Amino acid sequence: MSARRLSSELRDSAPVFAALGDKTRLRLVARLSGGKPASITTLASGARLTRQAITKHLHVLAGAGLVHGFRHGREMLWEMRPEQLREARRLLDLISRQWDGALARLKASVENEL
């Protein structure tokens, strides 16, 4: 992958990484990763935040494409959208491979000088 394309993909994925950079949102993603939709009441249980604060965090996650909210009767339920997490992982794996290559080249260069 070209550096230009990688840069473009990273720029497009920045909202995902920014959303996951908050510990409360990361906890919400972890709670929703079980695959079952959950209500705000359920997600707020055990948390030291209000339901309104949880809702704001869920909206940030939704804006990044990580979760989706939908009405079920009178209740709002939230569920994971794992596609964005898969894409973020793919990008991190790509960056990791690039670093592995760069470190291998550095090692070879240092060893050749010795």
C-alpha positions in Angstrom: 0.0 0.0 0.0 1.3 3.4 -0.9 2.1 6.0 1.8 -0.5 8.3 0.3 -3.3 5.7 0.4 -2.4 4.7 4.0 -2.4 8.4 5.0 -5.9 8.8 3.5 -7.2 5.6 5.2 -5.8 6.8 8.5 -7.4 10.2 8.1 -10.7 8.5 7.4 -10.3 6.3 10.5 -9.3 9.1 12.9 -12.8 9.4 14.3 -12.8 5.7 15.3 -9.5 6.0 17.1 -10.5 9.2 18.7 -13.8 7.7 19.9 -12.0 4.7 21.3 -9.4 6.9 23.1 -11.9 7.7 25.9 -12.0 5.1 28.7 -15.8 5.5 29.2 -16.5 4.9 25.5 -14.0 2.0 25.4 -15.9 0.4 28.3 -19.2 0.9 26.4 -17.7 -0.8 23.4 -16.5 -3.7 25.6 -20.0 -4.0 27.1 -21.7 -4.0 23.7 -19.2 -6.4 22.2 -21.0 -9.4 23.5 -23.3 -9.1 20.5 -26.6 -8.3 22.3 -28.2 -4.9 22.1 -28.4 -3.1 25.4 -30.5 -0.2 26.8 -29.0 3.0 28.2 -30.3 1.9 31.6 -28.4 -1.4 31.3 -25.2 0.3 30.0 -25.4 2.9 32.8 -25.8 0.3 35.6 -22.6 0.1 37.7 -21.2 3.3 36.1 -20.7 6.5 37.9 -22.2 8.5 35.1 -25.7 9.6 34.4 -27.8 8.1 31.7 -27.5 11.4 29.9 -23.7 11.2 30.0 -23.8 7.6 28.7 -26.1 8.8 25.9 -23.6 11.5 24.9 -20.8 9.0 24.7 -23.0 6.6 22.7 -23.6 9.4 20.2 -19.9 9.9 19.8 -19.5 6.2 19.2 -22.4 6.3 16.7 -20.8 9.2 14.9 -17.7 7.1 14.4 -19.8 4.2 13.1 -19.0 1.9 16.0 -22.5 1.6 17.5 -26.0 1.9 16.2 -29.1 2.9 18.2 -32.6 1.9 17.5 -36.0 2.0 19.1 -37.6 -1.1 20.6 -40.9 0.0 21.9 -40.4 2.8 24.3 -36.7 1.9 24.8 -33.6 2.9 22.9 -31.3 0.0 22.4 -27.7 0.2 21.3 -25.6 -2.4 19.5 -22.1 -2.8 18.1 -21.2 -2.3 14.5 -18.1 -4.4 14.3 -17.1 -3.4 10.7 -15.4 -0.3 11.9 -13.4 -2.2 14.6 -12.3 -4.7 11.9 -11.1 -1.9 9.7 -9.2 -0.2 12.6 -7.5 -3.5 13.3 -6.6 -4.0 9.7 -5.0 -0.6 9.7 -3.1 -1.2 12.9 -1.9 -4.6 11.5 -0.6 -2.8 8.4 1.2 -0.2 10.5 2.7 -3.0 12.6 4.0 -4.8 9.5 5.5 -1.5 8.3 7.3 -1.0 11.6 8.5 -4.6 11.6 10.0 -4.0 8.1 11.6 -0.8 9.2 13.1 -2.4 12.3 14.4 -5.3 10.2 16.1 -2.9 7.8 17.6 -1.0 10.6 18.9 -4.2 12.2 20.4 -5.3 8.9 22.0 -1.9 8.4 23.6 -1.9 11.9 24.8 -5.5 11.5 26.4 -4.7 8.1 28.3 -1.8 9.6 29.8 -4.0 12.3 
